[in-house]
Amino acid sequence: MKRFFLLFLGFVLSLTTFAQTDIQLHWVFGAKDQQAHLLSTVESFNVDKWGSTYFFIDMNYKVSDNLYGVNTSYWEISRNLRFWKPPIDFHVEYNGGFGMYEATPYNGAYEIKNAWLFGGQYTWASKDFNKIFILELLYKYIVREDYPSFQITGVWKLNFFKKKLTVSGFFDFWHENKDYTHSDGTTNHTNMVFLSQPQFWYNFGQHFSMGSEIDLENNFIIENFRIVATAAVKWTF
């Protein structure tokens, strides 16, 4: 869950400063190899005269019957720089995290590989900023991997009915070598990953929203495609 502030105020960062933070709580209904659980997201977006800074932190809680507390933690932080007029920014980003899994006789842990991304960002917005789209073309360096990689990211935000309804989200498509071992001992290799998380919010006011997120994943957590839905609330400070 990320980028739902969208960096859309990059269009006006030379005129003003801006800061906003929100907290989201999602009930994840579960899917193949995943039971229902709670997910929290904290994200923050700040604009200054040189660009914008964005970060978010995701934490999953009690993803299995015998694992309690925070089982997965993941965060991203990015900085956009611009010393010229919009709509092109220079983009630099870091992401990484860790998770735990249930096993016998001892539970185990795994890393979400550290990655650095560099590239450019193009931002388009309607005059009233109710329709926004961002496209990022990035070189991706995955720590301890010796092959070149890339990532294409798209971000959008659409407001309807006097901002009562918001449709926002992102997609990431990137290159990463992954091996999936099956119960019969066979292993499949993939190198392309897709992730998209559209969100749908009804805004009761300036601060409180209720809605849902639909995760669309291919070769992300498990091999091949899966859909995961949530029910969510959000408080914007």
C-alpha positions in Angstrom: 0.0 0.0 0.0 1.8 3.0 -1.2 1.9 6.4 -3.1 -1.7 7.3 -2.4 -0.6 10.9 -1.9 0.7 10.5 -5.4 3.2 13.4 -5.3 0.6 15.4 -7.2 1.5 18.6 -5.5 4.9 18.4 -7.3 3.1 20.6 -9.8 2.9 23.4 -7.3 5.9 22.8 -5.1 7.6 25.9 -6.4 4.7 28.0 -5.1 3.9 26.5 -1.7 4.9 23.9 0.9 2.7 21.0 1.9 2.7 18.1 4.4 0.2 15.4 5.0 0.1 12.0 6.8 -2.5 9.3 7.0 -3.0 6.0 8.8 -4.8 3.1 7.2 -6.1 -0.1 8.9 -7.0 -3.0 6.5 -8.7 -6.3 7.2 -7.1 -8.6 4.6 -9.6 -11.3 3.7 -6.8 -13.8 2.7 -6.1 -15.9 -0.3 -4.2 -19.0 -1.3 -1.4 -19.7 1.2 -2.6 -16.7 3.3 -5.1 -16.5 6.1 -7.2 -13.4 7.0 -5.3 -10.8 9.1 -4.8 -7.1 10.0 -2.6 -4.8 8.0 -1.6 -1.2 9.0 -0.1 1.5 6.7 1.4 4.8 7.7 2.3 7.1 4.9 3.6 10.7 4.7 4.1 13.2 1.9 6.0 16.5 2.2 6.6 19.1 -0.5 9.3 21.8 -0.4 10.8 24.2 -2.9 13.3 21.6 -4.1 10.9 18.7 -4.6 9.0 16.2 -2.5 9.6 13.4 0.0 7.3 10.4 0.4 7.4 7.3 2.6 5.2 4.5 3.8 5.5 1.6 6.3 3.4 -1.5 6.0 3.0 -4.0 8.9 1.1 -7.3 8.8 -0.2 -8.8 12.1 -0.8 -12.4 13.0 -0.6 -13.9 9.6 -0.9 -17.5 11.1 -2.4 -19.0 14.2 1.0 -19.4 15.9 2.6 -16.1 14.9 1.5 -13.1 16.9 2.3 -9.4 16.7 4.1 -7.9 13.7 4.9 -10.7 11.2 5.9 -8.7 8.2 7.3 -5.1 8.0 8.1 -3.3 4.8 8.9 0.3 4.0 9.7 2.6 1.1 11.1 6.1 1.1 11.6 8.3 -2.0 12.8 11.7 -2.9 11.9 13.7 -6.0 14.2 16.6 -7.0 13.6 19.3 -9.4 15.5 22.5 -10.2 13.5 23.3 -13.2 9.8 23.6 -14.2 7.5 20.6 -14.1 6.5 18.0 -15.2 9.8 16.0 -15.1 11.5 15.1 -11.8 14.5 13.1 -10.8 13.5 10.2 -8.6 15.5 8.2 -6.0 14.0 5.5 -3.8 14.9 2.9 -1.2 12.8 -0.1 -0.2 13.2 -3.2 2.0 11.9 -5.2 4.9 11.6 -8.6 6.6 9.0 -11.3 7.4 8.5 -14.4 9.6 6.9 -17.7 8.7 5.6 -20.7 10.6 7.7 -23.8 10.5 8.5 -27.0 12.5 10.3 -27.3 14.9 11.3 -23.6 14.8 9.7 -20.6 13.0 11.8 -18.9 10.4 12.4 -15.4 8.9 13.2 -14.1 5.5 14.3 -10.8 4.1 12.6 -8.5 1.6 15.6 -7.6 -0.4 17.0 -4.1 -0.1 16.7 -2.2 -3.3 17.7 1.2 -4.6 16.0 2.9 -7.6 17.0 5.8 -9.7 15.3 7.5 -12.7 12.8 10.0 -13.9 9.2 10.8 -13.1 6.6 12.4 -15.3 3.5 14.0 -13.7 0.2 14.9 -15.4 -2.7 16.6 -13.6 -6.0 18.2 -14.6 -6.4 21.9 -13.9 -8.4 21.2 -10.7 -6.0 18.4 -9.6 -9.0 15.9 -9.4 -7.3 13.7 -12.1 -3.6 12.9 -11.6 -1.3 10.4 -13.3 2.4 9.7 -12.6 4.8 7.5 -14.6 8.2 6.5 -13.3 11.0 4.8 -15.4 13.6 3.5 -13.0 16.9 1.6 -12.8 16.6 -0.9 -9.9 19.6 -2.1 -8.0 18.7 -5.1 -5.8 21.4 -5.6 -3.1 23.6 -8.8 -3.7 22.1 -9.4 -7.1 24.6 -9.2 -10.0 22.2 -8.5 -12.9 20.8 -5.2 -14.1 17.1 -4.5 -13.4 14.4 -2.0 -14.1 11.0 -0.9 -12.7 8.1 0.8 -14.4 5.7 2.5 -11.9 2.4 4.2 -12.6 0.4 6.1 -10.0 -3.1 7.6 -10.3 -5.7 9.5 -8.3 -9.2 10.4 -9.4 -11.8 12.4 -7.4 -15.5 12.2 -8.1 -18.7 13.7 -6.6 -17.1 16.8 -5.1 -14.2 14.6 -3.6 -16.6 12.3 -1.8 -15.3 9.3 -3.8 -11.6 8.8 -4.5 -10.1 6.1 -6.7 -6.3 5.9 -6.3 -3.6 3.3 -6.6 -0.4 2.3 -8.4 1.2 -0.5 -10.4 4.8 -1.7 -10.3 6.3 -3.9 -13.0 9.9 -4.9 -12.5 12.6 -7.5 -13.3 13.8 -9.8 -10.4 15.0 -13.4 -10.6 12.9 -15.6 -8.4 12.7 -19.4 -7.9 9.6 -21.1 -6.6 10.0 -24.6 -5.1 6.9 -26.8 -5.1 5.8 -29.7 -2.8 6.9 -32.3 -5.4 10.4 -30.9 -5.4 10.3 -29.1 -8.7 11.4 -25.5 -9.1 10.1 -22.9 -11.5 12.1 -19.8 -12.4 10.5 -16.4 -13.1 12.1 -13.0 -13.7 9.1 -10.6 -14.1 7.0 -9.4 -11.2 3.8 -7.3 -11.4 1.9 -5.7 -8.4 -1.0 -3.3 -8.5 -3.1 -2.0 -5.6 -6.1 0.1 -6.6 -8.0 1.6 -3.7 -11.6 2.9 -3.5 -12.4 5.4 -0.7 -15.6 7.1 0.4 -14.6 10.3 2.2 -17.0 11.3 5.0 -15.1 14.5 5.5 -11.6 15.9 5.4 -10.2 13.3 7.7 -12.1 10.0 7.8 -12.6 7.6 4.9 -13.8 4.0 4.5 -13.1 1.8 1.5 -11.3 -1.2 0.1 -8.1 -2.2 -1.6 -7.7 -4.9 -4.3 -4.2 -6.4 -4.6 -3.4 -7.8 -8.0 -0.2 -9.8 -7.9 1.8 -11.9 -10.3 5.0 -13.7 -9.2 5.0 -11.5 -6.1 4.4 -13.4 -2.9 3.6 -16.7 -4.7 4.1 -17.9 -8.2 1.6 -16.8 -10.8 -1.4 -14.6 -10.3 -3.6 -14.0 -7.3 -6.1 -11.4 -6.0 -6.4 -10.3 -2.4 -9.1 -7.9 -1.2 -9.4 -5.8 2.0 -11.9 -3.7 3.9 -10.3 -0.5 5.2 -10.6 2.7 7.2 -8.3 5.7 6.9 -7.6 8.8 9.0 -5.9 11.7 7.3 -4.1 14.3 9.6 
